[in-house]
Structures are given as C-alpha cells and as structure tokens.
Amino acid sequence: MTVQPDRRAKLAKIHIAKKELALEDDSYRALLLRTTGKDSSGLCSDAQLDAVLVEFKRLGFAGEKPKTPRSDKAYVRMIYAIWKDLKPFVNDHSVRSLQSFVKRQTGVDAPEYLNAELANDVIEGLKSWLGRERAKLTKTRIEAKLLPKMRRRPAGLPPIDTGRH
C-alpha cells in the first residue's frame, strides 16, 4: 500500500501538532478516538485526518512555519538564530524589534543590509545579552535552590587537591 503525498503531509502535520501541543500518547489517542473513532492516525481516512487537524487548530495549533526572513549570508542567519534564543527574555520578539536593536547598534536598518564587520558587532552584542539573561536565570535558580548541587567534578577537570592523602 502506497501512501499519497497529500496524506503523508497530513499525517506529518498531525504528529507535529501532537509534539507542539505537548500531548502525551494517551491524550493523543483519546483525541483521535473522540474525533474519528479510531486510535491511530494511520487508520483514518483523509476526511478524518482533516477533522483531527481542525481539532488541533481548535486546541491552539497554528500549523504555520514562523515567518523569519531567509538569507544567503551566514552571519544574518546567525543573528536571527541568536534572536530566537533570546525569545524567552524579550517582551517584544518581533522582527521589527530586532531591526530596532540592529539600528541602535550599527545605524543600519536591518540585519540583511549589514556587512560582515557590522554583523559581527551585532552578533557579539546579542551573545552578550543572551549570556547576561542566562546568568540571571541561573542565579535565580541557585537562589531558589532549583539547581541540584554537584556531587562530583565534571569529567575532564582535574581533581581538587584537598591536602589529604
């Protein structure tokens, strides 16, 4: 039995939605049973797959890729990647906000118009910002005692000389 490309795309989208909505297997199977009467998406007809996708959209699945500009320049892609890592720490995570940051740092309107030297300045600025935010988060977790204490030294570090033998 060969699977049609359209059907394969629907099945893939269903599994992406399952992952994005963080559904456990039991919850996923219950949703399938409730929507289609079957406990496996592979057994569903095309119309039933469409019904499952509609149910996932009702639950909050967007189903679209983020609209991040694509560039041939590696340093522009790096800027967008670091900006994506900053998402939990930034109030406004839009492309316009990134463009404002780039404008403040370099005077250039957008990352796509940067040369390699100016892009390096932006990358280093974003990395510093990310490092500061992660340090704050780690400090907060340590103060709240959410991070486990290390019982031994990480691999590759020399042993601590305590003076006892």
NORVENFEN-V301826 format. One record per backbone hydrogen bond with DSSP energy under -1.0 kcal/mol. CO is the residue of the C=O (numbers start at 1). NH is the residue of the N-H. Records with the same first field share a line. If there is no record, write none. Layout:
# NORVENFEN-V301826
CO=NH, NH
This chain:
# NORVENFEN-V301826
4=8
5=9
6=10
7=11
8=12
9=13
10=14
11=15
12=16
13=17
14=18
15=19
16=20
17=21
18=23
19=22
24=28
25=29
26=30
27=31
28=32
29=33
30=34
31=35
32=36, 37
40=43
45=49
46=50
47=51
48=52
49=53
50=54
51=55
52=56
53=57
54=58
55=59
56=61
57=60
66=68
73=77
74=78
75=79
76=80
77=81
78=82
79=83
80=84
81=85
82=86
84=87
86=89
94=98
95=99
96=100
97=101
98=102
99=103
100=104
101=105
102=106
103=107
110=113
111=114
115=119
116=120
117=121
118=122
119=123
120=124
121=125
122=126
123=127
124=128
125=129
126=130
127=131
128=132
129=133
130=134
131=135
132=136
133=137
134=138
135=139
136=140
137=141
138=142
139=143
140=144
141=146
142=145
154=157
